[in-house]
Amino acid sequence: MKHLIDIKHLTNDEILQITELASYYEDHVPYGTQKKKQAGSVALLFFENSTRTRFSFEMASKKLGFSAFNFDAQKSSILKGEGFFDTLNNLNAIGCDIAVIRHSKEGFIEELAKNEYSYGLSLVNAGEGKASHPTQALLDFYTLKKHLKTVENKKIVIVGDIIHSRVAKSNIELLNRFGAHVVCCSPSYFEDWTLTSAKYEPNLKTALKDADAVMGLRIQKERIETRVPYAQYIEDYQINETNLPQSAILMHPGPVNRDVEISGALLDSDKGKVIIEQARNGVFVRMAVLDLIYEGVKR
Ligand code: CP
């Protein structure tokens, strides 16, 4: 792997290799760092807000013994007119091996990776617009496998703002490949008509029936121009103590808007613990991703 830009670029074997290495790191690097002979340097370039992804990439880098550098876009020379590609070339010249990028523009990271100029930097997509969030899908897959053993023939229901969700799109791509039955549930104004690879069920009660896992999604206010009828949304689509099936695990990529997509009481119950575990698992999965990319580049 030189880059990680989209789930579609990974084979099933590579996905399983990432989850196996993440599991190794979960068991063997509980705290502190694993010093590598030749440590890599990771630049974290986030042009959209983030808590979990940025911190877990930084934590993953440090646990591997890599150096991690946060790029402050507001204080960078991009504001003096420097282009993104030139910025990356310079970061590489200074000594960065991997650039972890979050950006609102879809297809941006792939375009950077295709650039005809050559540079040695590996690029990792840390969330791109509404289109893709591959490491979130990988950590969700890792979490699902820990709880359900396999996703094959499991019913996984994704509830909420599907159309604006990069997490939903990357998860659907990955979960379909491993034989899961993915059902999307949302009001029509959040349905993504282009997503033909997942079943759509507008009624929450019907969608949740016999679910093995339920993923809530945040309403992405920053990407919505029209008014969302919040009160009606909560009444019809909030996941709570009365509608979540007993046997289903509850997931959410975060950040959660408490009492909107999931009730506060459910979040604070045992059912809410898997959501926090997802954030923790993100560190191991991102360690695996950074390690495999770094080893691939140096080989
Ligand atoms: N799940 C996720 O991407 O969270 P952040 O936006 O906090 O990184």
py3Dmol code that shows the C-alpha trace and the ligand (Angstrom):
import py3Dmol

protein = """\
ATOM      1  CA  MET A   1       0.000   0.000   0.000  1.00  0.00           C
ATOM      2  CA  LYS A   2       1.473   3.353  -0.999  1.00  0.00           C
ATOM      3  CA  HIS A   3      -1.707   5.311  -0.169  1.00  0.00           C
ATOM      4  CA  LEU A   4      -5.053   4.651   1.513  1.00  0.00           C
ATOM      5  CA  ILE A   5      -7.628   6.694  -0.339  1.00  0.00           C
ATOM      6  CA  ASP A   6     -10.746   4.543  -0.652  1.00  0.00           C
ATOM      7  CA  ILE A   7     -12.043   1.155   0.493  1.00  0.00           C
ATOM      8  CA  LYS A   8     -12.473   0.223  -3.190  1.00  0.00           C
ATOM      9  CA  HIS A   9      -8.685   0.271  -3.597  1.00  0.00           C
ATOM     10  CA  LEU A  10      -8.197  -2.429  -0.931  1.00  0.00           C
ATOM     11  CA  THR A  11      -8.565  -6.150  -1.584  1.00  0.00           C
ATOM     12  CA  ASN A  12     -10.476  -8.244   0.957  1.00  0.00           C
ATOM     13  CA  ASP A  13      -7.141  -9.807   1.958  1.00  0.00           C
ATOM     14  CA  GLU A  14      -5.671  -6.357   2.627  1.00  0.00           C
ATOM     15  CA  ILE A  15      -8.703  -5.434   4.755  1.00  0.00           C
ATOM     16  CA  LEU A  16      -8.275  -8.627   6.776  1.00  0.00           C
ATOM     17  CA  GLN A  17      -4.529  -7.981   7.069  1.00  0.00           C
ATOM     18  CA  ILE A  18      -5.306  -4.556   8.564  1.00  0.00           C
ATOM     19  CA  THR A  19      -7.765  -6.023  11.110  1.00  0.00           C
ATOM     20  CA  GLU A  20      -5.309  -8.797  12.054  1.00  0.00           C
ATOM     21  CA  LEU A  21      -2.479  -6.323  12.589  1.00  0.00           C
ATOM     22  CA  ALA A  22      -4.840  -4.043  14.554  1.00  0.00           C
ATOM     23  CA  SER A  23      -5.712  -7.010  16.777  1.00  0.00           C
ATOM     24  CA  TYR A  24      -1.996  -7.682  17.312  1.00  0.00           C
ATOM     25  CA  TYR A  25      -1.491  -4.058  18.348  1.00  0.00           C
ATOM     26  CA  GLU A  26      -4.497  -4.165  20.654  1.00  0.00           C
ATOM     27  CA  ASP A  27      -3.003  -7.165  22.464  1.00  0.00           C
ATOM     28  CA  HIS A  28       0.657  -6.205  22.389  1.00  0.00           C
ATOM     29  CA  VAL A  29       0.901  -2.436  22.650  1.00  0.00           C
ATOM     30  CA  PRO A  30      -1.466  -1.603  25.520  1.00  0.00           C
ATOM     31  CA  TYR A  31       0.364   1.545  26.412  1.00  0.00           C
ATOM     32  CA  GLY A  32       3.480   3.420  25.391  1.00  0.00           C
ATOM     33  CA  THR A  33       5.329   3.157  22.163  1.00  0.00           C
ATOM     34  CA  GLN A  34       6.769   0.475  20.009  1.00  0.00           C
ATOM     35  CA  LYS A  35      10.056   1.851  18.781  1.00  0.00           C
ATOM     36  CA  LYS A  36      10.821   0.974  15.209  1.00  0.00           C
ATOM     37  CA  LYS A  37      14.348   0.827  13.886  1.00  0.00           C
ATOM     38  CA  GLN A  38      13.646   3.618  11.482  1.00  0.00           C
ATOM     39  CA  ALA A  39      10.719   5.720  12.617  1.00  0.00           C
ATOM     40  CA  GLY A  40       8.449   7.485  10.171  1.00  0.00           C
ATOM     41  CA  SER A  41       7.099  11.011  10.335  1.00  0.00           C
ATOM     42  CA  VAL A  42       3.395  11.686   9.887  1.00  0.00           C
ATOM     43  CA  ALA A  43       1.858  15.051   8.945  1.00  0.00           C
ATOM     44  CA  LEU A  44      -1.763  15.553  10.015  1.00  0.00           C
ATOM     45  CA  LEU A  45      -3.513  17.986   7.661  1.00  0.00           C
ATOM     46  CA  PHE A  46      -7.120  18.528   8.748  1.00  0.00           C
ATOM     47  CA  PHE A  47      -9.144  21.083   6.775  1.00  0.00           C
ATOM     48  CA  GLU A  48     -12.409  20.070   8.494  1.00  0.00           C
ATOM     49  CA  ASN A  49     -13.045  19.706  12.215  1.00  0.00           C
ATOM     50  CA  SER A  50     -12.145  16.446  13.922  1.00  0.00           C
ATOM     51  CA  THR A  51     -11.640  15.020  17.392  1.00  0.00           C
ATOM     52  CA  ARG A  52     -11.476  11.216  17.085  1.00  0.00           C
ATOM     53  CA  THR A  53      -9.728  10.812  13.734  1.00  0.00           C
ATOM     54  CA  ARG A  54      -7.041  13.431  14.329  1.00  0.00           C
ATOM     55  CA  PHE A  55      -6.281  12.322  17.885  1.00  0.00           C
ATOM     56  CA  SER A  56      -6.286   8.633  17.057  1.00  0.00           C
ATOM     57  CA  PHE A  57      -3.948   9.107  14.085  1.00  0.00           C
ATOM     58  CA  GLU A  58      -1.660  11.112  16.371  1.00  0.00           C
ATOM     59  CA  MET A  59      -1.899   8.475  19.114  1.00  0.00           C
ATOM     60  CA  ALA A  60      -1.347   5.672  16.593  1.00  0.00           C
ATOM     61  CA  SER A  61       1.729   7.445  15.201  1.00  0.00           C
ATOM     62  CA  LYS A  62       3.226   7.920  18.644  1.00  0.00           C
ATOM     63  CA  LYS A  63       2.488   4.354  19.776  1.00  0.00           C
ATOM     64  CA  LEU A  64       4.373   3.165  16.691  1.00  0.00           C
ATOM     65  CA  GLY A  65       7.301   5.366  17.626  1.00  0.00           C
ATOM     66  CA  PHE A  66       6.595   7.678  14.679  1.00  0.00           C
ATOM     67  CA  SER A  67       6.659  11.452  14.974  1.00  0.00           C
ATOM     68  CA  ALA A  68       3.364  13.241  14.325  1.00  0.00           C
ATOM     69  CA  PHE A  69       3.086  16.872  13.243  1.00  0.00           C
ATOM     70  CA  ASN A  70      -0.168  18.824  13.194  1.00  0.00           C
ATOM     71  CA  PHE A  71      -0.503  21.179  10.249  1.00  0.00           C
ATOM     72  CA  ASP A  72      -2.281  24.411  11.155  1.00  0.00           C
ATOM     73  CA  ALA A  73      -3.957  25.517   7.930  1.00  0.00           C
ATOM     74  CA  GLN A  74      -4.771  28.970   9.336  1.00  0.00           C
ATOM     75  CA  LYS A  75      -1.090  29.666  10.062  1.00  0.00           C
ATOM     76  CA  SER A  76       0.298  27.908   6.997  1.00  0.00           C
ATOM     77  CA  SER A  77       1.620  29.334   3.745  1.00  0.00           C
ATOM     78  CA  ILE A  78      -1.492  28.038   1.967  1.00  0.00           C
ATOM     79  CA  LEU A  79      -3.002  31.373   3.084  1.00  0.00           C
ATOM     80  CA  LYS A  80      -0.153  33.102   1.242  1.00  0.00           C
ATOM     81  CA  GLY A  81      -1.220  31.354  -1.952  1.00  0.00           C
ATOM     82  CA  GLU A  82       0.845  28.165  -1.919  1.00  0.00           C
ATOM     83  CA  GLY A  83      -0.913  25.268  -3.647  1.00  0.00           C
ATOM     84  CA  PHE A  84      -1.687  22.028  -1.850  1.00  0.00           C
ATOM     85  CA  PHE A  85       0.566  19.903  -4.016  1.00  0.00           C
ATOM     86  CA  ASP A  86       3.516  22.255  -3.463  1.00  0.00           C
ATOM     87  CA  THR A  87       2.802  22.159   0.264  1.00  0.00           C
ATOM     88  CA  LEU A  88       2.950  18.350   0.252  1.00  0.00           C
ATOM     89  CA  ASN A  89       6.163  18.335  -1.767  1.00  0.00           C
ATOM     90  CA  ASN A  90       7.762  20.662   0.757  1.00  0.00           C
ATOM     91  CA  LEU A  91       6.539  18.633   3.746  1.00  0.00           C
ATOM     92  CA  ASN A  92       8.076  15.576   2.092  1.00  0.00           C
ATOM     93  CA  ALA A  93      11.352  17.416   1.506  1.00  0.00           C
ATOM     94  CA  ILE A  94      11.392  18.427   5.177  1.00  0.00           C
ATOM     95  CA  GLY A  95      11.072  14.758   6.149  1.00  0.00           C
ATOM     96  CA  CYS A  96       7.430  13.698   6.356  1.00  0.00           C
ATOM     97  CA  ASP A  97       6.704  10.185   5.054  1.00  0.00           C
ATOM     98  CA  ILE A  98       2.913  10.064   5.358  1.00  0.00           C
ATOM     99  CA  ALA A  99       0.291  12.830   5.048  1.00  0.00           C
ATOM    100  CA  VAL A 100      -3.058  12.140   6.715  1.00  0.00           C
ATOM    101  CA  ILE A 101      -5.577  14.455   5.060  1.00  0.00           C
ATOM    102  CA  ARG A 102      -9.153  15.471   5.879  1.00  0.00           C
ATOM    103  CA  HIS A 103     -10.757  17.704   3.283  1.00  0.00           C
ATOM    104  CA  SER A 104     -14.235  18.737   2.183  1.00  0.00           C
ATOM    105  CA  LYS A 105     -13.572  18.355  -1.546  1.00  0.00           C
ATOM    106  CA  GLU A 106     -14.504  14.955  -2.918  1.00  0.00           C
ATOM    107  CA  GLY A 107     -11.881  13.270  -5.095  1.00  0.00           C
ATOM    108  CA  PHE A 108      -9.237  15.734  -3.901  1.00  0.00           C
ATOM    109  CA  ILE A 109      -6.881  13.196  -2.291  1.00  0.00           C
ATOM    110  CA  GLU A 110      -7.044  10.843  -5.253  1.00  0.00           C
ATOM    111  CA  GLU A 111      -6.207  13.746  -7.567  1.00  0.00           C
ATOM    112  CA  LEU A 112      -3.203  14.607  -5.383  1.00  0.00           C
ATOM    113  CA  ALA A 113      -2.045  10.990  -5.477  1.00  0.00           C
ATOM    114  CA  LYS A 114      -2.380  10.879  -9.289  1.00  0.00           C
ATOM    115  CA  ASN A 115      -0.357  14.035  -9.792  1.00  0.00           C
ATOM    116  CA  GLU A 116       2.179  13.564 -12.544  1.00  0.00           C
ATOM    117  CA  TYR A 117       4.924  15.134 -10.443  1.00  0.00           C
ATOM    118  CA  SER A 118       6.598  12.571  -8.291  1.00  0.00           C
ATOM    119  CA  TYR A 119       6.943  12.837  -4.570  1.00  0.00           C
ATOM    120  CA  GLY A 120       7.581  10.202  -1.977  1.00  0.00           C
ATOM    121  CA  LEU A 121       4.774  11.078   0.379  1.00  0.00           C
ATOM    122  CA  SER A 122       2.073   8.495   1.096  1.00  0.00           C
ATOM    123  CA  LEU A 123      -1.443   9.895   1.413  1.00  0.00           C
ATOM    124  CA  VAL A 124      -4.111   8.665   3.827  1.00  0.00           C
ATOM    125  CA  ASN A 125      -7.744   9.780   3.538  1.00  0.00           C
ATOM    126  CA  ALA A 126      -8.999  10.846   6.983  1.00  0.00           C
ATOM    127  CA  GLY A 127     -12.462  11.766   5.706  1.00  0.00           C
ATOM    128  CA  GLU A 128     -13.301  13.444   2.417  1.00  0.00           C
ATOM    129  CA  GLY A 129     -16.501  15.451   1.965  1.00  0.00           C
ATOM    130  CA  LYS A 130     -19.620  13.310   1.755  1.00  0.00           C
ATOM    131  CA  ALA A 131     -17.757  10.636  -0.183  1.00  0.00           C
ATOM    132  CA  SER A 132     -15.435   8.465   1.885  1.00  0.00           C
ATOM    133  CA  HIS A 133     -13.891   7.775   5.279  1.00  0.00           C
ATOM    134  CA  PRO A 134     -12.002   4.516   4.813  1.00  0.00           C
ATOM    135  CA  THR A 135     -10.302   4.252   8.225  1.00  0.00           C
ATOM    136  CA  GLN A 136     -13.687   4.761   9.929  1.00  0.00           C
ATOM    137  CA  ALA A 137     -15.109   1.851   7.901  1.00  0.00           C
ATOM    138  CA  LEU A 138     -12.076  -0.266   8.808  1.00  0.00           C
ATOM    139  CA  LEU A 139     -12.420   0.458  12.524  1.00  0.00           C
ATOM    140  CA  ASP A 140     -16.174  -0.194  12.345  1.00  0.00           C
ATOM    141  CA  PHE A 141     -15.464  -3.533  10.639  1.00  0.00           C
ATOM    142  CA  TYR A 142     -12.902  -4.345  13.335  1.00  0.00           C
ATOM    143  CA  THR A 143     -15.447  -3.488  16.054  1.00  0.00           C
ATOM    144  CA  LEU A 144     -18.212  -5.505  14.377  1.00  0.00           C
ATOM    145  CA  LYS A 145     -15.939  -8.538  14.050  1.00  0.00           C
ATOM    146  CA  LYS A 146     -15.049  -8.312  17.733  1.00  0.00           C
ATOM    147  CA  HIS A 147     -18.708  -8.391  18.740  1.00  0.00           C
ATOM    148  CA  LEU A 148     -20.336 -10.517  16.026  1.00  0.00           C
ATOM    149  CA  LYS A 149     -17.291 -12.643  14.991  1.00  0.00           C
ATOM    150  CA  THR A 150     -18.285 -12.180  11.358  1.00  0.00           C
ATOM    151  CA  VAL A 151     -20.428  -9.735   9.404  1.00  0.00           C
ATOM    152  CA  GLU A 152     -21.476 -12.388   6.873  1.00  0.00           C
ATOM    153  CA  ASN A 153     -25.286 -12.698   6.806  1.00  0.00           C
ATOM    154  CA  LYS A 154     -25.578 -10.160   9.649  1.00  0.00           C
ATOM    155  CA  LYS A 155     -28.182  -7.427   9.420  1.00  0.00           C
ATOM    156  CA  ILE A 156     -26.524  -4.057   9.874  1.00  0.00           C
ATOM    157  CA  VAL A 157     -28.849  -1.064   9.946  1.00  0.00           C
ATOM    158  CA  ILE A 158     -27.535   2.455   9.282  1.00  0.00           C
ATOM    159  CA  VAL A 159     -29.942   5.114  10.547  1.00  0.00           C
ATOM    160  CA  GLY A 160     -29.938   8.823   9.842  1.00  0.00           C
ATOM    161  CA  ASP A 161     -28.409  11.345   7.484  1.00  0.00           C
ATOM    162  CA  ILE A 162     -27.245   8.860   4.847  1.00  0.00           C
ATOM    163  CA  ILE A 163     -26.926  11.288   1.944  1.00  0.00           C
ATOM    164  CA  HIS A 164     -24.353  13.512   3.661  1.00  0.00           C
ATOM    165  CA  SER A 165     -22.457  10.650   5.328  1.00  0.00           C
ATOM    166  CA  ARG A 166     -19.027   9.567   4.114  1.00  0.00           C
ATOM    167  CA  VAL A 167     -19.068   6.985   6.921  1.00  0.00           C
ATOM    168  CA  ALA A 168     -22.195   5.319   5.510  1.00  0.00           C
ATOM    169  CA  LYS A 169     -20.710   5.145   2.014  1.00  0.00           C
ATOM    170  CA  SER A 170     -17.387   3.602   3.065  1.00  0.00           C
ATOM    171  CA  ASN A 171     -19.138   1.187   5.428  1.00  0.00           C
ATOM    172  CA  ILE A 172     -21.623   0.024   2.780  1.00  0.00           C
ATOM    173  CA  GLU A 173     -18.776  -0.605   0.334  1.00  0.00           C
ATOM    174  CA  LEU A 174     -16.798  -2.643   2.868  1.00  0.00           C
ATOM    175  CA  LEU A 175     -19.665  -4.523   4.535  1.00  0.00           C
ATOM    176  CA  ASN A 176     -21.181  -5.633   1.211  1.00  0.00           C
ATOM    177  CA  ARG A 177     -17.834  -7.139   0.255  1.00  0.00           C
ATOM    178  CA  PHE A 178     -17.927  -9.338   3.370  1.00  0.00           C
ATOM    179  CA  GLY A 179     -21.508 -10.556   2.916  1.00  0.00           C
ATOM    180  CA  ALA A 180     -23.404  -8.336   5.371  1.00  0.00           C
ATOM    181  CA  HIS A 181     -27.034  -7.342   4.762  1.00  0.00           C
ATOM    182  CA  VAL A 182     -26.940  -3.554   5.016  1.00  0.00           C
ATOM    183  CA  VAL A 183     -30.205  -1.650   5.475  1.00  0.00           C
ATOM    184  CA  CYS A 184     -30.321   2.153   5.327  1.00  0.00           C
ATOM    185  CA  CYS A 185     -33.110   3.856   7.256  1.00  0.00           C
ATOM    186  CA  SER A 186     -33.854   7.563   6.951  1.00  0.00           C
ATOM    187  CA  PRO A 187     -36.546  10.057   6.049  1.00  0.00           C
ATOM    188  CA  SER A 188     -36.723  10.658   2.298  1.00  0.00           C
ATOM    189  CA  TYR A 189     -34.803  13.962   2.607  1.00  0.00           C
ATOM    190  CA  PHE A 190     -31.757  12.009   3.894  1.00  0.00           C
ATOM    191  CA  GLU A 191     -32.049   9.098   1.473  1.00  0.00           C
ATOM    192  CA  ASP A 192     -29.269   8.701  -1.084  1.00  0.00           C
ATOM    193  CA  TRP A 193     -30.971   7.495  -4.282  1.00  0.00           C
ATOM    194  CA  THR A 194     -27.620   6.697  -5.875  1.00  0.00           C
ATOM    195  CA  LEU A 195     -26.833   4.041  -3.244  1.00  0.00           C
ATOM    196  CA  THR A 196     -28.142   0.936  -4.941  1.00  0.00           C
ATOM    197  CA  SER A 197     -25.907  -1.444  -2.972  1.00  0.00           C
ATOM    198  CA  ALA A 198     -27.924  -1.199   0.262  1.00  0.00           C
ATOM    199  CA  LYS A 199     -31.597  -1.871   0.950  1.00  0.00           C
ATOM    200  CA  TYR A 200     -33.618   1.213   1.938  1.00  0.00           C
ATOM    201  CA  GLU A 201     -36.329   1.024   4.584  1.00  0.00           C
ATOM    202  CA  PRO A 202     -37.968   4.324   5.639  1.00  0.00           C
ATOM    203  CA  ASN A 203     -39.739   2.916   8.721  1.00  0.00           C
ATOM    204  CA  LEU A 204     -37.432   2.692  11.762  1.00  0.00           C
ATOM    205  CA  LYS A 205     -39.334  -0.092  13.544  1.00  0.00           C
ATOM    206  CA  THR A 206     -39.321  -2.272  10.423  1.00  0.00           C
ATOM    207  CA  ALA A 207     -35.654  -1.508   9.745  1.00  0.00           C
ATOM    208  CA  LEU A 208     -34.531  -2.383  13.284  1.00  0.00           C
ATOM    209  CA  LYS A 209     -36.350  -5.733  13.386  1.00  0.00           C
ATOM    210  CA  ASP A 210     -33.807  -8.561  13.878  1.00  0.00           C
ATOM    211  CA  ALA A 211     -30.853  -6.181  13.526  1.00  0.00           C
ATOM    212  CA  ASP A 212     -27.470  -7.481  14.674  1.00  0.00           C
ATOM    213  CA  ALA A 213     -25.928  -4.014  14.713  1.00  0.00           C
ATOM    214  CA  VAL A 214     -27.376  -0.516  14.469  1.00  0.00           C
ATOM    215  CA  MET A 215     -25.247   2.447  13.425  1.00  0.00           C
ATOM    216  CA  GLY A 216     -26.598   5.907  14.174  1.00  0.00           C
ATOM    217  CA  LEU A 217     -25.439   8.872  12.112  1.00  0.00           C
ATOM    218  CA  ARG A 218     -25.240  12.544  12.994  1.00  0.00           C
ATOM    219  CA  ILE A 219     -27.320  15.072  11.067  1.00  0.00           C
ATOM    220  CA  GLN A 220     -24.534  16.934   9.215  1.00  0.00           C
ATOM    221  CA  LYS A 221     -25.698  20.512   9.755  1.00  0.00           C
ATOM    222  CA  GLU A 222     -22.551  21.888   8.124  1.00  0.00           C
ATOM    223  CA  ARG A 223     -23.503  20.270   4.795  1.00  0.00           C
ATOM    224  CA  ILE A 224     -27.239  21.085   4.845  1.00  0.00           C
ATOM    225  CA  GLU A 225     -28.677  24.317   3.502  1.00  0.00           C
ATOM    226  CA  THR A 226     -32.375  23.695   4.108  1.00  0.00           C
ATOM    227  CA  ARG A 227     -34.147  23.511   7.487  1.00  0.00           C
ATOM    228  CA  VAL A 228     -34.315  20.051   9.085  1.00  0.00           C
ATOM    229  CA  PRO A 229     -37.573  19.311  10.997  1.00  0.00           C
ATOM    230  CA  TYR A 230     -35.705  18.206  14.125  1.00  0.00           C
ATOM    231  CA  ALA A 231     -38.709  17.500  16.374  1.00  0.00           C
ATOM    232  CA  GLN A 232     -40.303  15.221  13.764  1.00  0.00           C
ATOM    233  CA  TYR A 233     -36.954  13.607  12.994  1.00  0.00           C
ATOM    234  CA  ILE A 234     -36.441  12.766  16.676  1.00  0.00           C
ATOM    235  CA  GLU A 235     -39.940  11.356  16.966  1.00  0.00           C
ATOM    236  CA  ASP A 236     -39.575   9.148  13.887  1.00  0.00           C
ATOM    237  CA  TYR A 237     -35.872   8.250  13.787  1.00  0.00           C
ATOM    238  CA  GLN A 238     -34.227   8.594  17.185  1.00  0.00           C
ATOM    239  CA  ILE A 239     -32.689   5.320  18.409  1.00  0.00           C
ATOM    240  CA  ASN A 240     -33.657   4.855  22.046  1.00  0.00           C
ATOM    241  CA  GLU A 241     -34.222   2.328  24.848  1.00  0.00           C
ATOM    242  CA  THR A 242     -37.617   1.314  23.495  1.00  0.00           C
ATOM    243  CA  ASN A 243     -36.768   0.656  19.852  1.00  0.00           C
ATOM    244  CA  LEU A 244     -33.207  -0.781  19.894  1.00  0.00           C
ATOM    245  CA  PRO A 245     -33.445  -4.591  19.729  1.00  0.00           C
ATOM    246  CA  GLN A 246     -32.019  -6.260  22.867  1.00  0.00           C
ATOM    247  CA  SER A 247     -29.544  -8.371  20.923  1.00  0.00           C
ATOM    248  CA  ALA A 248     -28.247  -5.580  18.650  1.00  0.00           C
ATOM    249  CA  ILE A 249     -25.037  -3.692  19.294  1.00  0.00           C
ATOM    250  CA  LEU A 250     -25.244   0.080  19.019  1.00  0.00           C
ATOM    251  CA  MET A 251     -22.605   1.981  17.067  1.00  0.00           C
ATOM    252  CA  HIS A 252     -21.990   5.554  15.962  1.00  0.00           C
ATOM    253  CA  PRO A 253     -18.886   7.036  14.319  1.00  0.00           C
ATOM    254  CA  GLY A 254     -19.131  10.185  16.446  1.00  0.00           C
ATOM    255  CA  PRO A 255     -19.517  12.961  17.155  1.00  0.00           C
ATOM    256  CA  VAL A 256     -22.943  12.129  18.616  1.00  0.00           C
ATOM    257  CA  ASN A 257     -25.599  14.793  18.935  1.00  0.00           C
ATOM    258  CA  ARG A 258     -26.999  13.501  22.211  1.00  0.00           C
ATOM    259  CA  ASP A 259     -30.810  13.231  22.308  1.00  0.00           C
ATOM    260  CA  VAL A 260     -31.063  13.773  18.562  1.00  0.00           C
ATOM    261  CA  GLU A 261     -30.000  10.610  16.696  1.00  0.00           C
ATOM    262  CA  ILE A 262     -29.579   8.565  19.920  1.00  0.00           C
ATOM    263  CA  SER A 263     -31.235   9.218  23.296  1.00  0.00           C
ATOM    264  CA  GLY A 264     -28.956  10.294  26.142  1.00  0.00           C
ATOM    265  CA  ALA A 265     -30.299   7.473  28.330  1.00  0.00           C
ATOM    266  CA  LEU A 266     -29.302   4.860  25.736  1.00  0.00           C
ATOM    267  CA  LEU A 267     -25.860   6.430  25.320  1.00  0.00           C
ATOM    268  CA  ASP A 268     -25.334   6.294  29.088  1.00  0.00           C
ATOM    269  CA  SER A 269     -26.476   2.665  29.347  1.00  0.00           C
ATOM    270  CA  ASP A 270     -24.310  -0.401  28.668  1.00  0.00           C
ATOM    271  CA  LYS A 271     -25.484  -0.201  25.052  1.00  0.00           C
ATOM    272  CA  GLY A 272     -23.565   3.061  24.630  1.00  0.00           C
ATOM    273  CA  LYS A 273     -20.221   1.485  25.501  1.00  0.00           C
ATOM    274  CA  VAL A 274     -19.505   0.131  22.017  1.00  0.00           C
ATOM    275  CA  ILE A 275     -19.486   3.704  20.673  1.00  0.00           C
ATOM    276  CA  ILE A 276     -16.610   4.554  22.996  1.00  0.00           C
ATOM    277  CA  GLU A 277     -14.930   1.280  22.089  1.00  0.00           C
ATOM    278  CA  GLN A 278     -15.069   2.347  18.421  1.00  0.00           C
ATOM    279  CA  ALA A 279     -12.933   5.388  19.250  1.00  0.00           C
ATOM    280  CA  ARG A 280     -10.438   3.153  21.093  1.00  0.00           C
ATOM    281  CA  ASN A 281     -10.350   0.604  18.248  1.00  0.00           C
ATOM    282  CA  GLY A 282      -9.591   3.441  15.855  1.00  0.00           C
ATOM    283  CA  VAL A 283      -6.128   3.741  17.379  1.00  0.00           C
ATOM    284  CA  PHE A 284      -5.237   0.079  16.687  1.00  0.00           C
ATOM    285  CA  VAL A 285      -6.658   0.144  13.176  1.00  0.00           C
ATOM    286  CA  ARG A 286      -4.800   3.362  12.356  1.00  0.00           C
ATOM    287  CA  MET A 287      -1.599   1.887  13.790  1.00  0.00           C
ATOM    288  CA  ALA A 288      -2.047  -1.021  11.373  1.00  0.00           C
ATOM    289  CA  VAL A 289      -2.718   1.300   8.426  1.00  0.00           C
ATOM    290  CA  LEU A 290       0.284   3.549   9.149  1.00  0.00           C
ATOM    291  CA  ASP A 291       2.538   0.563   9.751  1.00  0.00           C
ATOM    292  CA  LEU A 292       1.567  -1.216   6.525  1.00  0.00           C
ATOM    293  CA  ILE A 293       1.930   1.943   4.466  1.00  0.00           C
ATOM    294  CA  TYR A 294       5.278   2.816   6.015  1.00  0.00           C
ATOM    295  CA  GLU A 295       6.631  -0.718   5.562  1.00  0.00           C
ATOM    296  CA  GLY A 296       5.364  -0.766   1.974  1.00  0.00           C
ATOM    297  CA  VAL A 297       7.052   2.520   1.143  1.00  0.00           C
ATOM    298  CA  LYS A 298      10.355   1.594   2.759  1.00  0.00           C
ATOM    299  CA  ARG A 299      10.476  -1.940   1.311  1.00  0.00           C
TER     300      ARG A 299
END
"""
ligand_1 = """\
8
CP
N -15.794 9.719 13.311
C -15.090 10.821 13.051
O -14.568 11.006 11.957
O -14.988 11.681 14.113
P -14.200 13.054 14.057
O -14.903 13.951 13.073
O -14.239 13.601 15.459
O -12.806 12.757 13.596
"""
view = py3Dmol.view(width=600, height=400)
view.addModel(protein, "pdb")
view.setStyle({"model": 0}, {"cartoon": {"style": "trace"}})
view.addModel(ligand_1, "xyz")
view.setStyle({"model": 1}, {"stick": {}})
view.zoomTo()
view.show()
